[in-house]
Amino acid sequence: SELRYQEATNDAAIAQAEVAKADAALKDAELRLSRTKITAPIDGWMSEPLVALGSFVEAESGKPLAKIVQLDPIQVVYQVPYEQRLESLARSGVQSVGALLERITVQLRLPGGETYPISAHPTISTADINPDTGTLEVSAIFSNSALMLLPGLPVKVVSKIEGEEQTLSAISRESARTDSRGLFVLIVQPSGLVERRPISIYRGRDDQLLVGGVFPGEIVISDMEFQAVPGTVVTASGTRN
Protein backbone atom coordinates (compact mmCIF):
# COMPACT_ATOMS: atom_id res chain seq x y z
CA SER A 1 0.00 0.00 0.00
CA GLU A 2 1.02 3.63 -0.26
CA LEU A 3 1.47 3.81 3.52
CA ARG A 4 3.79 0.75 3.60
CA TYR A 5 5.76 2.22 0.69
CA GLN A 6 6.23 5.57 2.47
CA GLU A 7 7.37 3.84 5.68
CA ALA A 8 9.92 1.77 3.74
CA THR A 9 11.21 4.90 2.00
CA ASN A 10 11.65 6.67 5.34
CA ASP A 11 13.45 3.65 6.81
CA ALA A 12 15.78 3.59 3.80
CA ALA A 13 16.55 7.30 4.21
CA ILE A 14 17.26 6.83 7.91
CA ALA A 15 19.54 3.87 7.14
CA GLN A 16 21.46 5.90 4.53
CA ALA A 17 21.91 8.71 7.06
CA GLU A 18 23.25 6.20 9.59
CA VAL A 19 25.69 4.85 6.95
CA ALA A 20 26.88 8.40 6.15
CA LYS A 21 27.34 9.09 9.87
CA ALA A 22 29.33 5.86 10.33
CA ASP A 23 31.44 6.67 7.25
CA ALA A 24 32.24 10.12 8.66
CA ALA A 25 33.21 8.55 11.99
CA LEU A 26 35.45 6.06 10.15
CA LYS A 27 37.20 8.80 8.20
CA ASP A 28 37.70 10.80 11.41
CA ALA A 29 39.21 7.73 13.09
CA GLU A 30 41.49 7.10 10.09
CA LEU A 31 42.63 10.75 10.20
CA ARG A 32 43.37 10.51 13.92
CA LEU A 33 45.25 7.26 13.35
CA SER A 34 47.33 8.82 10.55
CA ARG A 35 48.37 11.59 12.92
CA THR A 36 49.89 9.04 15.29
CA LYS A 37 52.54 8.28 12.65
CA ILE A 38 55.25 10.83 11.87
CA THR A 39 57.16 10.48 8.61
CA ALA A 40 60.71 11.85 8.58
CA PRO A 41 61.50 14.39 5.86
CA ILE A 42 64.94 12.84 5.20
CA ASP A 43 66.64 9.45 5.34
CA GLY A 44 69.28 8.94 7.99
CA TRP A 45 70.18 7.57 11.39
CA MET A 46 67.74 8.18 14.24
CA SER A 47 68.76 8.75 17.84
CA GLU A 48 67.18 7.18 20.87
CA PRO A 49 63.66 8.56 21.49
CA LEU A 50 63.64 11.80 23.44
CA VAL A 51 60.22 11.04 24.93
CA ALA A 52 59.08 8.07 27.00
CA LEU A 53 56.64 5.47 25.73
CA GLY A 54 53.09 6.52 26.59
CA SER A 55 53.90 10.22 26.84
CA PHE A 56 51.33 12.68 25.52
CA VAL A 57 52.85 14.85 22.80
CA GLU A 58 51.50 17.76 20.80
CA ALA A 59 52.75 19.33 17.61
CA GLU A 60 52.31 22.80 19.09
CA SER A 61 54.68 22.09 21.98
CA GLY A 62 57.69 21.97 19.67
CA LYS A 63 59.41 19.29 21.76
CA PRO A 64 61.46 16.98 19.50
CA LEU A 65 60.68 13.27 19.60
CA ALA A 66 64.09 12.21 18.25
CA LYS A 67 66.97 13.45 16.15
CA ILE A 68 67.68 12.24 12.62
CA VAL A 69 71.15 12.66 11.15
CA GLN A 70 71.82 12.38 7.43
CA LEU A 71 75.26 10.84 6.98
CA ASP A 72 75.48 10.26 3.23
CA PRO A 73 75.91 12.80 1.84
CA ILE A 74 77.07 14.88 4.79
CA GLN A 75 77.50 18.63 5.11
CA VAL A 76 80.77 20.07 6.41
CA VAL A 77 80.57 23.62 7.77
CA TYR A 78 83.70 25.73 8.27
CA GLN A 79 84.77 29.33 8.81
CA VAL A 80 86.71 31.46 6.32
CA PRO A 81 88.31 34.79 7.30
CA TYR A 82 86.82 37.59 5.22
CA GLU A 83 90.31 38.90 4.48
CA GLN A 84 91.15 35.52 2.94
CA ARG A 85 87.97 35.74 0.81
CA LEU A 86 89.10 39.11 -0.57
CA GLU A 87 92.60 37.80 -1.32
CA SER A 88 91.16 34.73 -3.10
CA LEU A 89 88.93 36.95 -5.25
CA ALA A 90 91.92 39.10 -6.18
CA ARG A 91 94.20 36.16 -7.01
CA SER A 92 91.60 34.22 -8.98
CA GLY A 93 90.57 37.16 -11.14
CA VAL A 94 86.84 36.35 -10.92
CA GLN A 95 84.26 39.04 -10.30
CA SER A 96 81.71 37.24 -8.10
CA VAL A 97 81.67 34.98 -5.05
CA GLY A 98 79.60 32.39 -6.96
CA ALA A 99 82.28 32.10 -9.66
CA LEU A 100 84.94 31.82 -6.96
CA LEU A 101 83.14 28.97 -5.17
CA GLU A 102 82.88 27.05 -8.45
CA ARG A 103 86.67 27.20 -8.84
CA ILE A 104 87.48 26.13 -5.28
CA THR A 105 88.13 22.48 -4.44
CA VAL A 106 87.88 21.51 -0.78
CA GLN A 107 89.68 18.60 0.85
CA LEU A 108 89.54 17.42 4.45
CA ARG A 109 92.31 16.41 6.84
CA LEU A 110 91.06 13.93 9.42
CA PRO A 111 92.16 14.12 13.07
CA GLY A 112 94.83 11.45 12.50
CA GLY A 113 96.40 13.48 9.69
CA GLU A 114 94.99 11.39 6.84
CA THR A 115 93.41 13.12 3.85
CA TYR A 116 89.78 12.24 3.21
CA PRO A 117 89.78 10.56 -0.24
CA ILE A 118 86.85 12.54 -1.66
CA SER A 119 86.93 16.25 -2.48
CA ALA A 120 84.03 18.67 -2.95
CA HIS A 121 83.16 22.20 -3.97
CA PRO A 122 81.77 24.71 -1.49
CA THR A 123 78.06 25.15 -2.09
CA ILE A 124 76.80 27.80 0.32
CA SER A 125 78.30 30.92 1.82
CA THR A 126 76.58 33.13 4.35
CA ALA A 127 75.96 36.73 3.43
CA ASP A 128 76.96 38.15 6.80
CA ILE A 129 80.23 38.32 8.72
CA ASN A 130 80.54 37.17 12.31
CA PRO A 131 81.43 40.40 14.12
CA ASP A 132 83.34 38.55 16.83
CA THR A 133 85.59 36.48 14.54
CA GLY A 134 85.52 38.37 11.22
CA THR A 135 84.70 35.14 9.40
CA LEU A 136 82.14 33.87 6.92
CA GLU A 137 80.44 30.49 7.29
CA VAL A 138 80.89 28.23 4.27
CA SER A 139 79.66 24.67 3.74
CA ALA A 140 80.42 21.83 1.36
CA ILE A 141 78.63 18.52 0.83
CA PHE A 142 80.75 15.34 0.76
CA SER A 143 79.86 11.84 -0.31
CA ASN A 144 80.19 9.64 2.77
CA SER A 145 79.22 6.09 1.81
CA ALA A 146 81.92 4.60 4.08
CA LEU A 147 80.61 6.70 7.00
CA MET A 148 84.09 7.99 7.83
CA LEU A 149 82.67 11.45 8.57
CA LEU A 150 80.39 11.74 11.59
CA PRO A 151 78.61 14.72 13.17
CA GLY A 152 80.88 16.63 15.53
CA LEU A 153 84.10 15.28 14.00
CA PRO A 154 86.75 18.03 13.94
CA VAL A 155 88.39 18.21 10.51
CA LYS A 156 90.84 20.59 8.87
CA VAL A 157 89.58 22.13 5.64
CA VAL A 158 92.13 22.67 2.86
CA SER A 159 90.92 24.63 -0.15
CA LYS A 160 92.59 25.20 -3.49
CA ILE A 161 91.55 27.52 -6.30
CA GLU A 162 91.42 25.83 -9.71
CA GLY A 163 94.22 26.96 -11.98
CA GLU A 164 96.17 28.52 -9.12
CA GLU A 165 99.29 26.85 -7.82
CA GLN A 166 99.15 26.51 -4.05
CA THR A 167 102.02 28.40 -2.44
CA LEU A 168 103.29 27.10 0.89
CA SER A 169 105.93 28.71 3.05
CA ALA A 170 107.86 27.63 6.14
CA ILE A 171 107.71 29.97 9.12
CA SER A 172 108.82 29.65 12.73
CA ARG A 173 106.25 28.55 15.26
CA GLU A 174 106.76 31.83 17.11
CA SER A 175 105.53 33.72 14.04
CA ALA A 176 102.03 32.20 14.21
CA ARG A 177 99.65 34.24 16.32
CA THR A 178 96.00 33.82 17.19
CA ASP A 179 93.12 36.07 18.14
CA SER A 180 89.32 35.97 18.06
CA ARG A 181 89.42 35.86 14.23
CA GLY A 182 91.79 32.89 14.01
CA LEU A 183 95.42 32.20 13.05
CA PHE A 184 97.49 34.96 11.49
CA VAL A 185 100.98 36.37 11.06
CA LEU A 186 102.25 39.93 10.90
CA ILE A 187 103.79 40.81 7.52
CA VAL A 188 106.00 43.83 6.91
CA GLN A 189 105.26 45.29 3.49
CA PRO A 190 108.09 46.87 1.43
CA SER A 191 106.76 50.27 2.56
CA GLY A 192 107.21 49.21 6.20
CA LEU A 193 103.47 48.91 6.80
CA VAL A 194 102.53 46.07 9.15
CA GLU A 195 99.78 43.82 7.73
CA ARG A 196 97.69 41.19 9.50
CA ARG A 197 97.62 38.09 7.24
CA PRO A 198 95.36 35.07 7.96
CA ILE A 199 97.14 31.73 7.45
CA SER A 200 96.32 28.03 7.18
CA ILE A 201 98.66 25.51 8.77
CA TYR A 202 99.32 22.42 6.63
CA ARG A 203 102.05 20.67 8.58
CA GLY A 204 104.27 21.24 11.59
CA ARG A 205 107.78 19.94 12.13
CA ASP A 206 110.13 20.75 15.00
CA ASP A 207 110.13 24.53 15.35
CA GLN A 208 108.68 25.27 11.91
CA LEU A 209 105.22 25.36 10.35
CA LEU A 210 104.32 24.89 6.69
CA VAL A 211 101.55 27.37 6.00
CA GLY A 212 99.51 28.84 3.20
CA GLY A 213 98.96 32.59 2.96
CA VAL A 214 102.59 33.67 3.18
CA PHE A 215 104.56 34.15 -0.03
CA PRO A 216 108.31 33.84 -0.75
CA GLY A 217 110.27 36.98 -0.02
CA GLU A 218 107.84 38.42 2.51
CA ILE A 219 109.05 39.52 5.93
CA VAL A 220 107.28 37.86 8.84
CA ILE A 221 107.55 39.27 12.38
CA SER A 222 108.55 36.39 14.63
CA ASP A 223 109.40 38.28 17.82
CA MET A 224 106.33 37.84 20.02
CA GLU A 225 107.57 40.53 22.40
CA PHE A 226 107.50 43.05 19.56
CA GLN A 227 103.95 44.36 19.91
CA ALA A 228 103.45 45.61 16.37
CA VAL A 229 99.95 46.74 15.45
CA PRO A 230 98.58 46.22 11.93
CA GLY A 231 98.54 49.55 10.13
CA THR A 232 101.66 50.95 11.78
CA VAL A 233 104.92 51.59 9.91
CA VAL A 234 108.14 49.91 11.10
CA THR A 235 111.69 49.53 9.87
CA ALA A 236 112.35 45.91 8.89
CA SER A 237 115.65 44.18 9.57
CA GLY A 238 116.44 40.50 9.55
CA THR A 239 115.83 37.49 7.32
CA ARG A 240 113.16 37.34 4.67
CA ASN A 241 110.85 34.32 4.45
QUIZI-V349399 format. One record per residue. BURIAL is I if it has 16 or more other C-alpha atoms within 10 Angstrom, else O. Layout:
BURIAL, BURIAL
//
This chain:
O, O, O, O, O, O, O, O, O, O, O, O, O, O, O, O, O, O, O, O, O, O, O, O, O, O, O, O, O, O, O, O, O, O, O, O, O, O, O, O, O, O, O, O, O, O, O, O, O, O, O, O, O, O, O, O, O, O, O, O, O, O, O, O, O, O, O, O, O, O, I, I, O, I, I, I, O, I, I, I, I, I, O, I, O, O, O, I, I, O, O, I, O, O, O, O, O, O, O, I, I, O, I, I, I, I, I, I, I, I, O, O, O, O, I, O, O, O, I, I, I, I, O, O, I, O, O, O, O, O, O, O, O, I, I, I, I, I, I, I, I, I, I, I, O, O, O, O, I, O, O, O, O, O, I, I, I, I, I, O, I, O, O, O, O, O, O, I, I, I, I, I, O, O, I, I, I, O, O, O, I, I, I, I, I, I, I, I, O, O, O, O, I, I, I, I, I, I, I, I, I, I, O, O, O, O, O, I, I, I, I, I, I, I, O, O, O, O, I, I, I, I, O, O, O, O, O, I, O, O, O, O, O, O, O, I, O, O, O, O, O
//
